Amino acid sequence: MIKSKRMARPDYKNIYLDILQKKYPHKKEECRILLSKENLSVLNIIELNQRIFGKDKESMQFNQKHRSYKKSDILNILDYQKKYKLNNCELANHFKLSRNTVAKWKKMFLV
């Protein structure tokens, strides 16, 4: 019997620490709280990326195409929607997602 291998996640904490140390040492203090966390969620990674690199429209579009979410991250996003009483469109705009993606997640995880 073959055991399935779990995909290893990149160590984002070390990646961002290296980027801060080599290219953006002046932004270290701004990112200290996020980098002190034991585990970084997708939302933390997105926030770190915005704090370090800014909100350049071109890079945001490129990054959006390459995002992936774990079940726990999706559930956190849907909890955020409930907490702040957002509709699907508002949630999609806040997290830069498709409205269809939000609707799909709700069908998959909240039915």
C-alpha positions in Angstrom: 0.0 0.0 0.0 1.3 3.4 -1.0 1.0 6.2 1.5 0.0 9.6 0.0 2.5 12.3 0.5 1.3 15.6 1.9 2.4 18.6 -0.1 4.9 20.6 2.0 4.1 24.2 2.4 6.9 26.8 1.9 8.3 28.2 5.1 6.9 31.7 4.5 8.2 33.0 7.8 11.8 32.4 6.8 11.2 33.6 3.3 9.8 36.9 4.5 12.5 37.3 7.2 15.2 36.9 4.5 13.4 39.4 2.2 13.2 41.9 5.1 16.8 41.4 6.2 18.3 41.7 2.7 16.0 44.2 0.9 13.7 46.0 3.3 15.4 46.2 6.8 13.4 49.5 7.4 10.1 47.6 7.3 11.2 44.9 9.9 9.5 46.6 12.8 6.2 47.0 10.9 6.1 43.2 10.2 7.4 42.0 13.6 4.0 41.1 15.1 2.9 39.0 12.1 6.3 37.2 11.9 6.2 36.4 15.6 3.2 34.1 15.1 3.8 30.4 15.3 1.9 29.6 12.1 1.1 32.0 9.3 -2.3 31.8 7.7 -3.0 32.8 4.1 -4.5 36.0 5.4 -1.3 36.8 7.4 0.8 36.1 4.3 -1.3 38.4 2.2 -1.0 41.1 4.8 2.8 40.7 5.0 3.1 40.9 1.3 1.1 44.1 1.2 3.1 45.7 4.0 6.5 44.8 2.4 5.8 45.4 -1.3 2.9 47.8 -1.2 -0.3 47.6 -3.2 1.0 47.8 -6.8 -1.9 46.9 -9.1 0.2 44.9 -11.5 1.8 42.7 -8.7 -1.6 42.3 -7.0 -3.1 40.9 -10.2 -0.2 38.5 -10.7 -0.3 37.3 -7.0 -4.1 36.8 -7.2 -3.7 34.2 -9.9 -1.3 32.2 -7.7 -3.2 32.1 -4.4 -4.4 28.9 -2.9 -6.4 28.4 0.3 -6.6 25.6 2.8 -9.9 24.6 4.3 -9.1 26.4 7.6 -8.3 29.6 5.7 -11.6 29.4 3.8 -13.5 28.9 7.0 -11.7 31.9 8.5 -12.8 34.0 5.5 -16.4 32.8 5.8 -16.3 33.5 9.6 -15.1 37.0 8.8 -18.1 37.4 6.6 -20.5 36.4 9.4 -18.7 38.6 12.0 -18.8 41.7 9.9 -22.2 40.9 8.3 -20.9 41.2 4.7 -22.6 39.9 1.6 -20.7 37.8 -0.9 -19.9 40.8 -3.1 -18.4 42.8 -0.2 -16.4 39.8 1.1 -15.1 39.2 -2.4 -14.0 42.8 -2.8 -12.3 42.8 0.6 -10.2 39.7 0.0 -9.9 40.3 -3.8 -11.8 37.1 -4.7 -14.4 36.3 -7.2 -18.0 36.4 -6.1 -18.4 33.0 -7.7 -15.5 31.6 -5.5 -17.2 32.9 -2.3 -20.5 31.3 -3.4 -18.8 28.0 -4.2 -17.0 28.0 -0.8 -20.3 28.6 1.0 -22.0 25.7 -0.8 -19.1 23.4 0.0 -18.5 24.3 3.6 -21.7 25.8 5.0 -24.4 23.6 3.6 
